[in-house]
C-alpha cells in the first residue's frame, strides 16, 4: 500500500522498517511506516500500542494475501487505540470476507470481544455465508460475556 506524498525512506531495508514498526514511539514515523508495502510491517504496527489511530485507519484498508489480511484485521480489532473509524472498517472488511466465503474467524471473534464495537453489527456476522456453526457459537458466547459485564464505552 502506498500513500501519496509519503514514500518509504530510501536506503532502508524491510528489516529496518520492521524494527521501527516494533519499537518506535514517534507518531510521525509510525504513520510513515503504515505506507510501506510490507504486510509484516503492517502487522507489527498493529501490535505496537503506540501506533496512532490515523495510522491504524490506513492499515484497515491495506490488502495483501488472505491469511495476512485476516491476521491484520484481528490485530486491529484488538488494538487499544483503534477508534470507531478503524473498528467500523474492520467490521466491514470482516463482513466482506465472510460474504465471499473466506474465514476471518479470529478477527470476527476479536470484534465480538471488543466492547467498543456495536454488538448488533457483530451478531450480523454470524448470518453471512462464510460463518460456520462454531463461529456463530463463539460470537454468541463473546457477546453474552460483554452483555453480562454491562454496556461498554462506545
KOLNU-688760 format. One record per residue: residue number from 1; residue in one letter; y, x, z of N, C-alpha, C in turn. Coordinates in steps of 0.05 Angstrom, whole numbers, always signed. Layout:
N
   num   residuo       nY       nX       nZ      caY      caX      caZ       cY       cX       cZ
   NUM         a        Y        X        Z        Y        X        Z        Y        X        Z
...
END
This chain:
154
   num   residuo       nY       nX       nZ      caY      caX      caZ       cY       cX       cZ
     1         x      -23      +17       +0       +0       +0       +0      +24      +18       +0
     2         x      +43      +12      -17      +68      +27      -17      +91       +8      -11
     3         x     +111      +18       +1     +136       +3       +7     +158      +17       -8
     4         x     +173       +2      -25     +195      +14      -40     +214      +29      -21
     5         x     +222      +53      -29     +241      +68      -13     +229      +81      +12
     6         x     +203      +80      +15     +190      +91      +39     +164     +106      +31
     7         x     +166     +126      +14     +142     +140       +5     +132     +159      +27
     8         x     +106     +165      +27      +96     +185      +46     +110     +212      +42
     9         x     +113     +227      +63     +126     +253      +61     +109     +272      +43
    10         x     +123     +287      +27     +109     +307      +10      +99     +329      +28
    11         x      +76     +340      +21      +65     +363      +35      +49     +356      +60
    12         x      +43     +331      +64      +27     +323      +87       +0     +313      +77
    13         x      -20     +319      +92      -47     +311      +84      -54     +285      +98
    14         x      -75     +272      +88      -84     +248     +101      -91     +252     +131
    15         x     -101     +275     +138     -107     +280     +166      -81     +283     +183
    16         x      -60     +293     +170      -34     +294     +184      -24     +266     +189
    17         x      -27     +248     +170      -19     +220     +173      -35     +207     +196
    18         x      -61     +213     +196      -78     +201     +217      -70     +211     +244
    19         x      -65     +236     +247      -57     +247     +273      -31     +235     +282
    20         x      -12     +232     +264      +14     +220     +271      +10     +190     +278
    21         x       -6     +176     +264      -11     +148     +269      -23     +144     +297
    22         x      -40     +162     +305      -53     +160     +331      -34     +168     +354
    23         x      -17     +187     +350       -2     +199     +372      +28     +195     +373
    24         x      +39     +185     +351      +68     +183     +350      +79     +162     +369
    25         x     +102     +168     +380     +117     +148     +397     +142     +139     +382
    26         x     +147     +151     +359     +172     +146     +344     +169     +121     +326
    27         x     +183      +99     +332     +181      +75     +316     +186      +79     +286
    28         x     +206      +96     +279     +212     +101     +251     +189     +115     +237
    29         x     +176     +134     +250     +153     +147     +238     +130     +128     +235
    30         x     +125     +111     +255     +103      +92     +253     +108      +72     +231
    31         x     +133      +64     +227     +139      +46     +204     +134      +60     +178
    32         x     +142      +86     +176     +137     +101     +151     +107     +104     +146
    33         x      +92     +108     +166      +63     +111     +163      +49      +86     +153
    34         x      +61      +63     +159      +50      +38     +150      +50      +36     +120
    35         x      +66      +52     +107      +68      +52      +77      +48      +71      +64
    36         x      +32      +86      +80      +12     +104      +68      -10      +88      +55
    37         x      -24     +100      +36      -45      +86      +22      -73      +88      +35
    38         x      -74      +97      +60      -99     +103      +73     -108      +81      +93
    39         x     -129      +67      +89     -138      +46     +108     -143      +58     +136
    40         x     -153      +82     +138     -158      +94     +164     -132      +99     +179
    41         x     -111     +104     +165      -85     +107     +178      -75      +80     +188
    42         x      -78      +59     +171      -70      +32     +179      -85      +24     +204
    43         x     -111      +30     +206     -126      +23     +229     -117      +38     +254
    44         x     -110      +63     +251     -100      +79     +273      -73      +68     +283
    45         x      -56      +59     +264      -31      +47     +272      -36      +21     +287
    46         x      -55       +5     +278      -62      -20     +292      -74      -15     +319
    47         x      -85       +8     +324      -96      +15     +350      -74      +27     +368
    48         x      -53      +37     +357      -31      +50     +373      -14      +28     +384
    49         x      -13      +26     +411       +2       +5     +424      +32       +8     +420
    50         x      +41      +31     +411      +70      +36     +407      +79      +27     +379
    51         x      +61      +19     +361      +69      +11     +335      +86      -14     +336
    52         x     +110      -14     +325     +128      -37     +327     +118      -61     +310
    53         x     +126      -85     +318     +117     -109     +305     +123     -110     +275
    54         x     +146      -99     +267     +153      -99     +238     +133      -82     +222
    55         x     +124      -60     +234     +104      -43     +220      +77      -58     +220
    56         x      +70      -72     +241      +46      -88     +242      +47     -110     +220
    57         x      +70     -121     +216      +73     -142     +195      +67     -130     +168
    58         x      +75     -106     +162      +68      -93     +137      +38      -90     +134
    59         x      +25      -82     +156       -4      -78     +156      -19     -104     +152
    60         x       -7     -126     +162      -21     -152     +159      -24     -160     +130
    61         x       -8     -147     +112      -10     -154      +84      -23     -132      +68
    62         x      -32     -111      +81      -46      -88      +68      -74      -97      +60
    63         x      -84      -87      +38     -110      -94      +29     -126      -69      +21
    64         x     -151      -69      +28     -170      -48      +19     -197      -61      +15
    65         x     -218      -46      +18     -244      -59      +15     -248      -79      +38
    66         x     -268      -96      +35     -271     -119      +53     -276     -110      +82
    67         x     -294      -90      +86     -301      -82     +113     -276      -71     +127
    68         x     -262      -52     +114     -238      -41     +126     -216      -62     +131
    69         x     -214      -81     +112     -194     -102     +115     -200     -119     +139
    70         x     -225     -127     +142     -232     -144     +165     -229     -129     +192
    71         x     -235     -103     +192     -230      -88     +217     -200      -86     +223
    72         x     -184      -82     +203     -155      -81     +207     -145     -108     +218
    73         x     -155     -130     +207     -147     -156     +217     -154     -160     +246
    74         x     -178     -151     +254     -186     -153     +282     -168     -137     +300
    75         x     -162     -112     +292     -144      -95     +308     -117     -107     +310
    76         x     -107     -119     +289      -80     -132     +290      -81     -156     +309
    77         x     -102     -172     +308     -105     -195     +325     -106     -187     +355
    78         x     -115     -163     +360     -118     -153     +388      -93     -138     +397
    79         x      -75     -131     +379      -52     -114     +386      -33     -129     +405
    80         x      -25     -116     +427       -8     -130     +446      +21     -134     +435
    81         x      +29     -119     +415      +55     -122     +404      +57     -140     +380
    82         x      +34     -152     +372      +34     -169     +349      +49     -195     +355
    83         x      +69     -201     +339      +85     -225     +344      +74     -248     +328
    84         x      +88     -271     +329      +79     -295     +315      +76     -291     +285
    85         x      +94     -275     +273      +92     -270     +244      +66     -255     +238
    86         x      +60     -234     +253      +36     -218     +248      +11     -235     +253
    87         x      +10     -249     +276      -13     -265     +282      -17     -288     +262
    88         x       +4     -300     +252       +2     -320     +232       -9     -309     +206
    89         x       +0     -285     +198      -10     -272     +174      -40     -266     +177
    90         x      -48     -257     +201      -76     -250     +205      -92     -276     +204
    91         x      -83     -297     +216      -97     -323     +216     -101     -333     +187
    92         x      -80     -331     +171      -82     -339     +142     -101     -321     +127
    93         x     -101     -295     +132     -119     -277     +118     -148     -282     +126
    94         x     -153     -287     +151     -180     -293     +161     -189     -319     +148
    95         x     -172     -339     +147     -179     -365     +135     -185     -361     +105
    96         x     -170     -345      +91     -175     -340      +63     -201     -326      +59
    97         x     -207     -306      +75     -233     -292      +73     -256     -311      +78
    98         x     -254     -327      +99     -276     -346     +105     -279     -366      +82
    99         x     -257     -375      +71     -258     -394      +49     -272     -382      +25
   100         x     -269     -356      +21     -282     -342       -1     -311     -335       +5
   101         x     -320     -342      +28     -348     -337      +35     -353     -310      +49
   102         x     -331     -295      +55     -334     -270      +69     -337     -275      +99
   103         x     -341     -254     +114     -348     -257     +143     -330     -240     +161
   104         x     -305     -247     +163     -287     -232     +182     -290     -242     +210
   105         x     -315     -242     +220     -321     -255     +246     -307     -242     +269
   106         x     -306     -215     +269     -293     -201     +291     -263     -209     +293
   107         x     -250     -211     +270     -222     -218     +270     -218     -247     +279
   108         x     -236     -265     +270     -235     -293     +279     -238     -296     +309
   109         x     -257     -281     +320     -262     -283     +349     -239     -270     +364
   110         x     -227     -249     +354     -204     -237     +367     -180     -256     +367
   111         x     -176     -271     +345     -155     -291     +345     -161     -313     +366
   112         x     -186     -321     +368     -194     -342     +387     -189     -333     +416
   113         x     -191     -307     +421     -187     -297     +448     -158     -291     +454
   114         x     -140     -293     +435     -112     -286     +439      -96     -311     +446
   115         x      -85     -312     +470      -71     -337     +478      -45     -342     +463
   116         x      -36     -322     +447      -11     -326     +431      -17     -339     +404
   117         x      -42     -345     +398      -49     -357     +372      -55     -386     +377
   118         x      -45     -403     +359      -49     -432     +361      -78     -439     +361
   119         x      -88     -452     +382     -116     -459     +384     -126     -477     +362
   120         x     -109     -495     +352     -117     -513     +330     -122     -498     +304
   121         x     -105     -478     +299     -109     -461     +275     -135     -445     +277
   122         x     -141     -435     +301     -166     -420     +305     -190     -439     +302
   123         x     -189     -462     +314     -211     -481     +313     -217     -489     +284
   124         x     -196     -491     +267     -200     -498     +239     -216     -477     +224
   125         x     -216     -452     +233     -232     -432     +220     -262     -439     +219
   126         x     -271     -452     +240     -299     -459     +241     -309     -479     +220
   127         x     -290     -492     +207     -298     -512     +186     -298     -499     +158
   128         x     -291     -474     +156     -289     -462     +130     -316     -452     +120
   129         x     -318     -448      +94     -343     -442      +81     -359     -419      +92
   130         x     -345     -397     +100     -359     -373     +109     -366     -374     +139
   131         x     -358     -395     +153     -363     -396     +182     -393     -403     +187
   132         x     -406     -386     +202     -434     -391     +210     -435     -408     +235
   133         x     -458     -418     +242     -461     -433     +267     -455     -415     +291
   134         x     -463     -390     +289     -458     -371     +311     -428     -366     +314
   135         x     -413     -364     +292     -384     -360     +294     -371     -385     +306
   136         x     -380     -409     +298     -369     -433     +309     -373     -435     +339
   137         x     -397     -427     +348     -402     -426     +377     -384     -406     +391
   138         x     -380     -383     +379     -363     -362     +391     -334     -372     +392
   139         x     -325     -385     +371     -297     -396     +371     -294     -416     +393
   140         x     -313     -435     +395     -311     -456     +416     -312     -443     +444
   141         x     -329     -423     +448     -330     -410     +474     -305     -396     +482
   142         x     -293     -382     +463     -268     -367     +470     -245     -386     +473
   143         x     -244     -407     +457     -223     -427     +461     -226     -442     +487
   144         x     -251     -447     +496     -256     -460     +521     -246     -443     +544
   145         x     -251     -417     +543     -242     -399     +564     -211     -399     +565
   146         x     -199     -398     +542     -170     -400     +540     -160     -425     +553
   147         x     -173     -448     +546     -165     -474     +557     -167     -475     +587
   148         x     -188     -463     +598     -192     -464     +627     -172     -446     +642
   149         x     -160     -427     +628     -141     -409     +640     -113     -421     +640
   150         x     -110     -445     +628      -84     -457     +625      -70     -448     +600
   151         x      -48     -460     +594      -33     -452     +569      -22     -424     +571
   152         x      -25     -409     +550      -16     -382     +549      +12     -381     +537
   153         x      +25     -358     +537      +51     -356     +524      +49     -359     +494
   154         x      +69     -370     +482      +69     -373     +453      +92     -358     +441
END
